[in-house]
Amino acid sequence: MTEPNALSTLHTEYARVRRLGPDGLSADQARSLSYFVRELQLRDAQPGEAQIPDAIIRWLQNVFALEDFIARLNRMPRENRRLPANSISDEEKTLTAFVRAQRRAFAGARLCTYQERRLAAIEGFSFHLRDDVWISRFREYRDFITENGRVPRLRSHEDKEHSLAAWAAKQRLAYRRGRLSRERMLDLSGSGFWTWGR
């Protein structure tokens, strides 16, 4: 028997909430339920059926477009300002803007629980992208030391090793300039393999 994924778990939970009826629901539950119901309506709609456009439907259509993009390209949409202007498709630009808007809405507590969990069910989506990237680099740095018995060298001709050494140098520079968060400072200091250098 396969484990239920985050999306099927979310839908099962809100199917139960829907059966409870509107009495006794919190404002967040009622709002979340409206997103759930609209998602079911959109998924069950026959091609060509007229839909009344509203904010919930537009939001869900963006979610579906994001999932479709990830399924086709096996990655999240991204923005690279170093590429020539026409290198990134309009679809990718639109989806990148949508993802960025969802992260801002989350930070501003403007998403209901269903929206938060629906986005979190999308493979590769994160509300805290920078933190996730930092944690990933931290783990890669740790794993390099474990595998090689030494820290990565900045003068290495191997790209991955050079990249990890550059990441470590940036952490030390941020620390010296007082720009490294206390949480990251504690993570590094408590790791058992990190040194701050001179």
Secondary structure, 3 states (H helix, E strand, C coil): CCCCCHHHHHHHHHHHHHHHCCCCCCHHHHHHHHHHHHHHHHHHCCCCCCCCCCHHHHHHHHHHHHHHHHHHHCCCCCCCCCCCHHHCCHHHHHHHHHHHHHHHHHHCCCCCHHHHHHHHCCCCCCCCHHHHHHHHHHHHHHHHHHHHCCCCCCCCCCHHHHHHHHHHHHHHHHHHCCCCCHHHHHHHHCCCCCCCCC
